[in-house]
Amino acid sequence: MNNLNNEAMLPFLTAQIDGIGGIIKMYEDDFVVEEMPLYDMDGQGNHIYALIEKKGIATMDVLGNIARALHITRKQIGFAGLKDARAIARQWISIENIEPKKLSGLKIARVKFLQIGRHSNKLRLGHLAGNMFVIRLRKIDYPAKQAIKTAEDIMSILTSKGTPNYFGTQRFGQRNDTHLLGEAIAKGNVEKFIDIFLGGDERQDSPTIVEARKFYEIGEYKQAHDAWPYVYADQRRVLKTLIKKKGSKKQAYHVVDKHLKAFFVSAYQSYLFNRVVAARMPDIDKVLIGDMAYKHLNGACFHVEDADAENPRCSSFEISPTGPLLGIRMTRLTGVAGDIENGIIDAAGLNERDLKQMSEYGASGARRPMRFQPRNTNVSAGQDRFGPYIELRFELDSGCYATSLIREISKTS
């Protein structure tokens, strides 16, 4: 499979301008993200909303810790989005039928409760107006003044022409293989899924996990089980089933958490989307005949019959071309746009059964804009106890990856 989900392989929109280099997330304080709520708390209802600040911990781990402290299930906690673990992240959660003082009195490691109120509805995934980012790049390749000028020039293009709406590398995991697992699920290839999940090469793994994967490769399932760290509950559970069921990969596959499988299938959708965006670069600010165009005002899509008539609306960022989130309900393109996209989709070799299989994991299909527009952007330089940095401030719509913007400015992976 072409590895175009690898950041280094995705084409830059601003390839004509050298990046400033730099490293993100050298320290947790270097990456700050805050959710912009879709609606204000109305002060009524049975749902208690809380704005939390977490530092150095994943969203799902926070929700699990809060659930245990309150003696409830994690599913009873609503949230709008997942936030990076290695960052300072301020995000909203909701819990039904609980006293606010009980929530405000919790002591959760690496978590602060900043604001608490009431609302009539449960907070659900995607219920965000957007996210605000403050990101510091360190070890820049150029003096501060030159770096600021270069970053501002790039940011100007990304704002006027649009930023490639690539799914970020975090979507594809440390081993860069989540899309391969998703493809195996879609095609019903159980053995391939288990082999990738538990075995494979040594990409980006710790020595302990490398050892565990080697044991799996030679069929030593008990030793592989014992070598996997306890935090890898899914891998250990699959291996335990392999031991109990005498190597039956089919039965082992069925014990993998369905939500985890859904994430893998979504990663496969993301991989194909990135490939289509890469094929349309650098003209992501233009629609073609046969495109499905996205209306930024309300999220609706429409079929483009006259590209010349619609491209002025594209220039003003009223509309944008879309790429595929592959699924049984996804609208296929026609015309010139279809000539580009459909070849990539057809090469994936998915049939009707495969698409139905994907829909069982929530991947029923949709269209996603190929670009996004950063708002309220600012570039500055500073210095703290860790040394000098370039600071980027911007706002993005929900679902857009800050790393896709940062890689254009830094030109590094």
N, C-alpha and C positions, 0 to 999 in steps of 0.2 A: 504493500500500500504506500503510495506517495506520502511522504512525511511532512506535508505542507502545514500541519498544525504546529510544527516546530517554529518558534519565533524567528529563528535565524533564516528560515526559508520564505517567510511571508514578505512580499515586496512593500517597500515604504512609499507613502504618498509623496513625501518631501525628500526623495532620494537625491535630488540635486543640491541639497544643503547638508554639509557635514554636521554630524551631531556633536554635542558637547561632552559626550561620555558620561561618566558618573555611575554611582551605585546607589540603589534605593534600599531602604530597610536595613542599613547598617546598625541602626538602633531603633527600638520600638517607637520612640518619639518622632522618628523621621517620616512616619506615614500616619496621618490623621484623617479619618473619614467620619462624617456625621450625616445621618439620614435627615432628609427634608420631608416631613410628613405630608401625606396627600390631603389630610383634613385635620382641623384642630379638634381637640377634645371638647365634647359638648357638655361635660360636667354631669351627665346623666347616664343611666344604664347600669348593667351588671358587670361590665368589663372594665377592669382596672388596667390602665395604661401606665407604663413606666419607661422613662428614658434612662437607659443604663449606659455606663462607660466601662468598657472592658479593655484590658491591656495584657497582651501576651497570651491570649487564650481564644480558642475557636468558639464561634457562636453556639454550635450544637453542644459543646462541653459546658458552656455557661447555662444553657437551658436545662441540661441534665442536672447540674448542680442546684439550680433554683428549684426544680421539680422535687428533688430528693429532700431539700430543706423544708419544703412546704407539704411534703407527703402527698404529692399529686403525680400524675403521669406527664411525661414531656409533651404529649399530644394536646394537653390542656393549655399549653402556652402558645399564643399566637406570635408570629414575627413576620416582618416584611422582607427581610433579606439576610443572606449570609455575609459576614464580614471577615476580613483577614485576621488570622490569629496573631501574626507578627505586626501589630499595629495598635494604635489607640483608636478605638471605634466606639462611636456613640450611636446607639440604635434603640428602636422602640420595641417593646414586647407588650402583650396583653394577657391577662388571666381573668377568667370568669368566676364570679361569686367568691370573692375573697376580700377581707377587710384591708384597706390601704395601709393601715398601721402595721399589719402583719408583714406586708411586703417591704415597707420602708425599714423595718427593724431587722431584716436579714443581714447576715454577715457572710458574704460570699468572696472567696479569695480572688483577687485581681478584678473585682467588679464593684462599681459604685452606682448607687441609685440617685440620679440627678433631679428627676421630676416625676411626680405621680398624679394621676387624675382619672376621671371616668369617661367612658364612651359607650354608646349603644351597641356597637358592632365589634366583633372579634377582629383583630389585626390578622391579615392574611398575606401570604407571599406575593410580592409585587405591589402592595399597597403603599407606594412611595411616590412622591413628586420628583425625587432625585436624591443625589448625594453631593455633599460638599467635601472637597479634598484640600489638604495642606500637606505637600510632599517635599521632602528635602533630599536633594541629590548631593552626594559627597564624592570626593576624589575626581573632580571635574578636570577635563583635559586642557582647559584654557583659563586665562585670567578672568576674574569675575565680570569685568566690564564687557569683554568680548563674548563671554558665555551668555550674559543677559541679552545682548543684542541678537545673538544667534537664536536663542530660545524664543525671544519675542517674534522674530521673523517666521520661525516655524509655527508658532502658536497662531500667528495671523493667518497663515494658509489653512491650518486645521480648523480655524473658526469660520473662514469665508467659504472654503471649498468643502469642508467637512472632514472628520477624522474617520479612518477606516474602522468599521464597527466589528473588528475581529473579536472572537472569543479569546480571552487571555490564556496564557500557558497554565494557569492554576486550574483551568477546566480539564486539562489533560493529565494532571497528576505529576508527581515527582519523577515517575518512570516514563512519562510520556506515552502511556499505553491505555488510558481509560477509553479512548475511542475504539481501540482494537477489541477491548472487552465488550463494548457496546455493539460492534459489528457482529461479533460471535453470538451475542444474544439475539440480535435481529435475524440472523440466518439459521438460528437453531443449532449452532455448532457447539454442543455441550463440551466435548473433549477439548476443543481449542480454547474455550473460555477457562476451563479449569487449569489447563497448561499455562496460560498467560497469568492467571490469578495467583498461582502457587509456584510457578517455575520461571523459566526464561533466563535471559542474560543478567548481567550485574549492573544494569543502568541505574546510577544515582542511589544505589542501596547502601545501607550500613553493613559492616562486616557480619553482624548477627543475622540479618535478613538474607544476605548472600549465602551464608551457610545453610539457612533454612531452605532456600530455593534449590540449592545443590542436592540436599537430601531428597527433596521431592523428585528431582530429575532422575535420580537413580532408584526411585521406588521405595525409599526408606521413609514411609509416611509417619511412623511413630517418632523417629528422630527429627523429622521436619516439624511435626506438631510441637515437640518439646523445645525446638530451637526458636520458633516464632515467639516474640515477646507477647505478654498477656494482653497488651492494648490492641493487638490485632485479633480481635475476637472472631471476626468472620473467617479469616484464614484458618485459625485453630479449629473452629467448628466444622469447616469443610474437611479438614484433614482427619478429624475425629470420625466423621462419617465415612471417609474413605477406608479408614482402618476397620470400622465396624462392618461395613458392607463389602469388604474384600475387594477394594479398588474400583467400585462402581462410581464412575464419574457422573453418570446420570443422576443417581440418588444424591451425590454430594452437591451437585448443582442446585438442587431444590432447597437446600438449607441456607443458601446465600440470601441475605436480607433483600426483600423486594425493593425497598427504597434505594439501596445501593445499586441494584440492577438498573433502576430507573435513571440514576445518575450516569451510569455508563452509557445507556442508550442516548441520553441527552448529549453526552460528550461526542458520540458518533454523529449526531445531527450537527453539532458545532463544528466538527472536523470538515464535513461536507460544505457547510456554510462558508467557512474560511477559504476553502478551495475556490468557491465561486467568486467571492469578493476578490481574491488574488487574481483571478482571471479577468476581472473587470477593471483592475487598477491600470492607470491612475484616474480613469474617467468615472469615478463613483459619484460625481456631481452632475451626471447627465443620464437621462432615461433614453431607452432605445425602443423601437417599435416591438411590441409584444411583451414589454415589461409589465409587472404589477407594481405600480407606484404607491408609495406610502404617504398618507397625509399626516403631517406632524401635528396638526391641530387636534385631530380626534382619533388617530390610529387606524382609520379606514384605508382600504386599498382599492385601486381601480386599474383596469386594463388600459394600457397606453396604445392608442391607435395612430396618433399623430405626434411623433416625438418632437418635431419642430415647434408645434403649438404648446407643448407641455414644458419644454426645457427652460423657458423664462421663469416658470414657477419653481423649477429645480434650482435655478441660480439664486433665487430669493429664499431658498431653504423652506419653501412651503411644502414641497414634496421631495421624495428621494426614491431611487431605485431600491428594490428589495432582493434579498437572497433567500434561499430555501431553508426552512427547518423541515426536513424531509418527513413525510408521514402520509397516511392514507387520505387525509383531507386537504393536503397542500395543493394549491393551484399551480399547475405547470405553466411555464411561459411558452410563448409562440414567437414567430418572427425572428428578427436578428437576435434579440435577447435570448430566445429559446435555443438558438443555435449554439450559444456559448454555454448556457447553464445545463441544458438537457444532456449534453454529451458527458458532463461530469457525473450527473446523477445516474445515467444509464450505465456508465462504466462501473458503478458500485455493485451492479448485478443483483439488485433486490427485486423480488417478485411480490405478488399480492399477499402471499402468506407472510412474508417477511415484514411487510408494512403493517399487517394486522397484528403481528407479534409485537412490533414497536408500540402500537397503540395501547397494548395491554399495560405498558409501563408509562403511560401518559404522553407518549410522543405521537400525537395524532396528526401533526403537521400544521405549519403556519408559514407566514412570510415575515421577514425581519429586515428593517432598513439597513442598507449597506454602509451608512455613515451616521455619525452623530455630531452635534454642534456643541462644543464647550461654551459655557457662559461665565461671565464675571471672572475672566482670566487675569492673572497678575504674575509677573516674574520679578524676583528680587534676589539680592545676595545678603548673606549674614554670616555670623560666626558665633559659636557657642563653645561649651567646655570640650566638645569633641573635635572642634576645628571649623573651617569654613564650609559653606554650603550654598547651593542655589535652591531657592524655594519657589515652588509652583503652587498657585492657588487657582482652583477652577470648580465649576459645578457641572455635573453630568446627569442626564436622565437615568432613571432606574434601568438596570440591566446592561449599562454600558461600562466597559472596563477601563479604569484609569491607566492600567499598564499599556493599553493600546495607544494612548496619547503619549505617555512617557517615553516609549520606545522610539517614537518619531523624533523626539527632542534629543534623546541620548544616543540613538543609533547603536545601542548595545542590547544584548539579550538579558 
